[in-house]
Amino acid sequence: MTALLLITTSVLIWGIAPWQYYMAGTMPFQTEFLSVHRPDAKNMLMPGPYEDLSTLMHVPEWYAVIICVCIGMAALWMSFHLLIKEGLTPRVILMLATTTLIILPYGFEYDMGAITGALVIYLASAAEIPMLTHLMLGLLWALPALILEIKTVQLPISSSILILSLVSLYFCESKMSAASSIENLLGREGERAVTDRTAP
């Protein structure tokens, strides 16, 4: 529904021509980019499992797709299981951002801005984090800057960092500060605003 609304709004504002260019030019380019695997500069900036499997490990395309679908379904399950269990906490937000990059076959290192932003919020709200999780989150933070060096090793290190960070976040028993829930934080700010308005 959201996608349909955005498409309709863009057509009303800019007309149908941009979508015609997208369907005729951009989509074929993206399809070829993902289908023809070559270790050039663009592919080397993609940290997800699909690109690691197809370009670095030379796994046949359909096998790579099947493996990535299984990994993506597991990542989604972990993220939404915690979302239902503890609500919209900083840990869940970080897991959802990481899951998005794990699932997308067309994701670059600059798309990790959402992950690093969520990571800052999580670290600021966690009172205590297990050492292993701290290590994985440090590697996750450094991944955008080190991805070219990591890719030269010809092993699926970047996707392993994403996946292991997600798994460590899911299983870690981190102690959160009192304002760890985004919903609680927003609720407290609302209560403060009401108190300030009603105060003499």
C-alpha positions in Angstrom: 0.0 0.0 0.0 2.8 2.4 0.9 4.7 1.6 -2.4 1.5 2.1 -4.4 0.9 5.5 -2.7 4.5 6.6 -3.3 4.3 5.5 -7.0 1.0 7.3 -7.5 2.3 10.5 -5.9 5.4 10.5 -8.0 3.4 10.0 -11.2 1.1 12.9 -10.2 4.1 15.2 -9.6 6.6 14.3 -12.3 4.5 12.3 -14.8 5.0 8.7 -16.1 8.3 9.4 -17.9 10.6 8.7 -14.9 9.0 5.3 -14.4 9.3 4.5 -18.1 13.0 5.3 -17.9 13.3 3.2 -14.8 11.6 0.2 -16.4 13.5 0.5 -19.7 17.0 1.4 -18.4 17.6 1.0 -14.7 15.9 -2.3 -14.1 17.7 -4.1 -17.0 21.0 -2.6 -15.7 20.4 -3.9 -12.2 19.4 -7.3 -13.5 22.6 -7.6 -15.5 24.6 -6.2 -12.6 23.3 -9.0 -10.3 23.5 -11.7 -12.9 26.9 -11.1 -14.4 29.3 -11.6 -11.4 32.7 -9.9 -11.8 34.9 -8.8 -9.0 35.0 -5.1 -10.1 34.9 -2.1 -7.8 31.1 -2.0 -7.6 30.6 -5.6 -6.6 33.5 -5.3 -4.1 31.5 -2.6 -2.2 28.5 -5.0 -1.6 28.7 -6.6 1.9 25.7 -8.9 1.7 25.7 -12.7 1.4 24.4 -12.9 -2.1 27.4 -11.0 -3.6 29.8 -12.9 -1.4 28.4 -16.3 -2.5 28.2 -15.4 -6.2 31.3 -13.3 -6.8 33.8 -14.5 -4.2 32.7 -18.1 -3.7 31.5 -18.6 -7.3 28.3 -20.4 -6.2 25.9 -20.9 -9.1 23.2 -18.2 -9.2 20.2 -20.2 -8.2 22.1 -22.0 -5.4 23.1 -18.5 -4.1 19.5 -17.3 -4.3 18.2 -20.3 -2.4 20.9 -20.0 0.3 20.2 -16.3 0.7 16.4 -16.8 0.9 17.0 -19.3 3.8 19.4 -16.9 5.5 17.0 -14.0 5.0 14.0 -15.9 6.4 16.1 -16.9 9.5 17.2 -13.2 10.0 13.6 -12.0 9.6 12.3 -14.6 12.1 14.9 -13.5 14.7 14.2 -9.8 14.3 10.4 -10.1 14.4 10.6 -12.6 17.3 12.4 -10.1 19.4 10.2 -7.3 18.2 7.1 -9.2 19.4 8.9 -10.1 22.6 10.4 -6.8 23.8 8.9 -4.1 21.5 10.7 -1.5 19.5 13.9 -1.4 21.5 17.3 -0.1 20.2 18.4 -3.7 19.9 15.5 -4.6 17.7 16.0 -1.5 15.6 19.6 -2.5 15.0 18.6 -6.1 14.2 16.0 -4.9 11.7 18.5 -2.6 10.0 21.1 -5.4 9.7 18.5 -7.8 8.5 17.6 -5.4 5.7 21.1 -5.5 4.3 21.4 -9.2 4.7 18.2 -9.8 2.7 18.8 -7.2 -0.1 21.0 -8.6 -3.0 21.5 -5.0 -4.2 23.0 -3.2 -1.1 26.3 -1.3 -0.8 28.5 -0.1 2.0 26.9 3.3 2.0 23.6 1.7 2.8 25.1 0.8 6.1 24.4 4.3 7.4 21.2 3.0 8.9 23.0 0.2 10.7 25.7 2.5 12.1 23.0 5.0 13.3 21.1 2.2 15.0 24.3 0.9 16.5 25.1 4.3 18.1 21.6 4.3 19.7 22.0 0.8 20.9 25.4 1.3 22.5 24.1 4.5 24.1 21.1 2.7 25.7 22.8 -0.6 26.8 24.2 -0.6 30.3 26.2 -3.8 29.7 27.0 -5.8 26.6 28.7 -9.2 26.5 32.3 -9.3 25.2 31.5 -11.4 22.1 28.7 -9.1 21.1 31.0 -6.1 21.6 33.6 -7.7 19.3 31.0 -8.4 16.6 29.6 -4.9 16.8 33.1 -3.4 16.5 33.6 -5.3 13.3 30.1 -4.2 12.1 31.0 -0.6 12.8 34.3 -0.9 10.9 32.9 -2.8 7.9 32.0 0.1 5.7 35.5 1.6 5.9 37.3 -1.8 5.5 35.1 -3.5 3.0 37.6 -3.2 0.1 40.4 -4.7 2.1 38.1 -7.4 3.4 37.0 -8.4 -0.1 40.5 -9.0 -1.3 40.7 -12.0 1.0 38.3 -13.8 -1.3 36.3 -15.2 1.6 32.7 -14.3 2.7 33.9 -12.2 5.6 31.7 -9.2 5.1 28.5 -11.2 5.0 29.7 -13.3 8.0 30.1 -10.1 10.0 26.5 -9.1 9.2 25.1 -12.5 10.0 27.2 -13.1 13.2 26.4 -9.6 14.5 22.7 -10.3 14.1 23.0 -13.7 15.8 25.0 -12.3 18.7 22.4 -9.5 19.2 19.6 -12.1 19.2 21.2 -14.3 21.8 23.0 -11.8 24.0 21.6 -11.0 27.4 22.5 -7.3 27.4 21.4 -5.2 30.3 19.6 -2.1 29.1 19.3 1.2 30.7 16.0 2.4 32.1 15.1 4.2 28.8 16.0 1.3 26.5 12.6 1.1 24.9 11.9 3.7 22.2 8.2 3.5 23.1 9.0 4.1 26.8 11.3 7.0 25.9 8.7 8.7 23.8 6.1 8.1 26.5 8.2 9.7 29.1 8.9 12.7 26.9 5.2 13.0 26.4 4.5 12.9 30.1 7.2 15.5 30.7 5.6 17.8 28.1 2.1 17.5 29.7 3.6 18.1 33.2 5.4 21.2 32.0 2.3 22.6 30.4 0.2 21.9 33.5 2.8 23.1 36.0 1.9 26.5 37.6 
